[in-house]
């Protein structure tokens, strides 16, 4: 990572610094522990098996129906357990090395998602002390998630940097890069094997992990 020229490096969290599927599994395990207090066995494993099979958005509803719990437990209860649990996740080795090597730069985070969940992830990854400024877009209230520009403008204000002096590193081309490109930032996609948005195509610069960034410096002079 030596030789990076952009004085400000702004990072996404999910599938950028760690694998989001690890958080999903951690959350399902937390839900399983909660339900075990009601005598429900292996709920976490059932949820994870469904996720692996492609279930999205209906996992808790499906579980409550399959276990006959609709009258005893609400989906909202399970969502709260999932979002507020202390996650068992780890910073990916290449992300850890990158943060260490970028120590002399302004480092920020812009991430979408429920406030409690995203802040818990950052704390669990142990990176709070390495980051100069964190923006969880849901802290603004509804309607300010990516691709809204507000978080990126705040990062410019806090860092004192703008345009080509900032690079946003993230994973989801559907929403992550519209606002920073509008502001003239550099952008870089990390497309990790196992990432939830790895199947999305994008014609911009892409790497599979942080250490390979230096191989692309000629293209965007980070």
C-alpha positions, 0 to 999 in steps of 0.5 A, a space after each residue: 500500500 506504499 505510494 498511495 497518493 490520495 490523502 483521504 481513503 474512505 471505506 465501506 464496511 460490509 464485504 469490504 472490511 469483512 465478509 457480510 455473510 459472517 455477520 449474517 451467520 453471527 446474527 442467526 446464531 444470536 437468534 438461535 440462542 434467543 429461541 433456545 430459551 423457549 425450547 426451540 432447538 437448532 433455529 440458528 442452523 435452520 436460518 443459516 441453511 435457508 440463507 445458503 439456499 438463497 432465502 432472503 427477506 423472509 427467513 424469520 417469517 419462515 422460521 416462525 411458521 415452520 416451528 409453530 411460533 407465530 403466536 409466541 414470538 414476533 418477527 420484530 423481536 427476532 429482528 431486534 435480536 439480530 440487529 442488536 447482537 454483539 457480532 462475531 466477525 473479524 477484519 479480513 487480513 488484507 483489510 487489516 494490513 491496508 488500515 495499518 499501511 494507510 495510517 498516515 492518511 485521513 481514513 473514513 467510513 461511510 456505511 449503510 444499515 441500521 445504526 445499532 448494527 453498523 456501529 456494533 460491527 465497527 466495534 467488533 472489528 476493533 477499528 474504531 481507533 484507526 478511523 478518523 470519521 465514521 458516517 452511518 447513513 441511518 443516523 441521519 434518518 430515513 432517505 439518506 442512504 447511498 446513493 444520497 450525497 449527504 454522507 460524502 459531503 460530510 466526509 469532505 467537510 470533516 476531512 477538508 479534502 475533496 475531488 481527486 484527493 478522496 477515494 471511496 473503496 466499496 463493494 456494491 456498484 448498484 449504489 456505492 459509487 454514484 455519489 462519490 463520482 458525482 463529487 469527483 472522487 476516485 472510486 475502487 470496487 472490492 469484489 470479494 469471493 463470497 461477497 453478497 454483491 459479487 455477482 453485480 457487474 461493473 465496468 469500473 476499476 475492481 480488485 479482489 483484495 486490498 493489497 492488490 490496489 498498488 497494482 492499479 495505481 497507474 490507472 487512478 493514482 490513489 
